[in-house]
Amino acid sequence: MSDTVNQPSFEEAIRSLEKVVRTLELGEVPLEQALELFQEGIGLVKVCSNKLDEAEKKIQLLMEGPEGQLKLRPAVSLEEGA
């Protein structure tokens, strides 16, 4: 799924992933189908992760400078601290 034009939106990918998880949790699918669903789920997780990474890069915090002017600065990720 390297072509972003064919990728689902984040919300679509989450809904699809939830459906895959529910199906797997029921445990009523044959092993081969379960493996295919698991593989599909892994792909959906990657899509969601990439979409979240893209969104994080676009987020900017509006900060007030020392003289009262407004400045834009990149958001700090949760791993880096606030």
C-alpha angles and dihedrals in degrees: 000000000000092000105089091198090068096041119107120242117264091258093050091048092050092050091049091047091051090052091050091049093049091050093049093046091056088061093208099119125093117259095254092053091045090055091050091049091048090052090049089050092052090053091050091050089054091050091050092046092050092048091050091048090052092049092049091054091053096050116101129179121225108230132183115235126221093270096047096263119134118247132187118224131172117266117256113239119236091249092057094049131238 
